[in-house]
Amino acid sequence: MDKAWKWATVTLFAWCVAMTALVLDHHTGPLPQEPATHPPSGATYPQVPNSGDAGYALISLGVNLGYQNQPINAAGAGTGIGIYGDGSDGAVVADGAATVTCLGAPSSNVYTQTRDCYFQNLTVNVGVTVKAAGFREFSNGTATINGHISVDGAAAVAGGSFPGAGGGWDIQGATALGSLGGGRGGANGGASLSTVLNSMGGAGGAGGSGGPYGVTRPLAVLGSPHEMLAAVRGSLIGNGGGSAGTNAPVLATLVGGNGGAGGANGTTNGDGGGGGGVAVCAFFNLAGTGSITANGGAGACGNAGSGLCLPSASSTLNGGGGGGGLVAIITRTNSGGVTVSATGGAGAGGTSTAGASGTVLQFTE
């Protein structure tokens, strides 16, 4: 029986080899590939992503789930992944005169956002400023920035009681006005500012009344904006990091720089500049020779009632500069011609100092 069983096994194996060779000999094309799961009747199989394809949309085919190598942008031109938005605001040219989708009507060549914008293509002309105002910009085509996208802190105005406002929107006691965090406004003469939490910006500069006023980075347990998806959200989600009962998930909105300190007490002392805000720009292609900035505002000089600025080295009447904010740029291609900065604002002289620089994050996916 053992010999008969072995002989039958060998014969069956030889027959299988022969039949396989016969099939291959008569087949003129590639063998069909059976999908792992079957789509319902009438549906098509998902295409396998090809090497070099720029992006894919995850689609559902009934019970099947796979990749379809199709462009995501609304116009169907070019390719990209969803982080650059759906292009639903279309192609926009900000020329400083025309009222355009999402950016609205300009005032003196300045547009101010009131929501996140999802462009196909965006062009900002020379001499035109887009105040992001705490909102994000997306483009799944090309963003040509020859003008300026700004969340800069405002400069303080000399004369007392005119500190600079925070960039984007001022987090100094204000209700949130944007989808991102903002910067903190500068201090009046004689006033002080607390430390800004969850900040990726810089400390405000010192003034005659004190400072510099610091910033604290987010807790490590919340993650980091040095990761692209966190940066494009402008917020971190993670463990609360506290003792028992306080470890529930926490959402931490990232904010910009602290404001500058004001001069010594008195209504004629200089005030502090505003801290830079938070800017997030996700552009599939970035081109142009303009700028994207979250700079701190300059402090103002005091005059002790004389009407003259007193920037002497011993003067304690001048305001400090605001700290720089946060700029996060996400691109597929970047020509490198657009300037990106988050520098601190200048102090007004005397014992005042400049604000510290903030953070610039640039991702190429």
Secondary structure as UniProt FT lines:
FT   HELIX           2..26
FT   TURN            41..42
FT   TURN            51..52
FT   STRAND          57..61
FT   TURN            62..63
FT   STRAND          64..68
FT   TURN            74..75
FT   HELIX           82..84
FT   TURN            88..89
FT   STRAND          92..94
FT   TURN            101..103
FT   TURN            108..109
FT   STRAND          110..112
FT   STRAND          117..119
FT   STRAND          122..124
FT   TURN            126..127
FT   STRAND          129..131
FT   TURN            133..134
FT   STRAND          137..145
FT   STRAND          148..150
FT   TURN            158..159
FT   TURN            189..190
FT   TURN            208..209
FT   HELIX           220..222
FT   TURN            225..226
FT   HELIX           228..233
FT   STRAND          235..238
FT   TURN            244..245
FT   STRAND          250..253
FT   TURN            267..268
FT   STRAND          278..287
FT   STRAND          291..293
FT   TURN            304..307
FT   TURN            313..314
FT   STRAND          326..334
FT   STRAND          339..341
FT   TURN            350..351
FT   STRAND          359..364
//
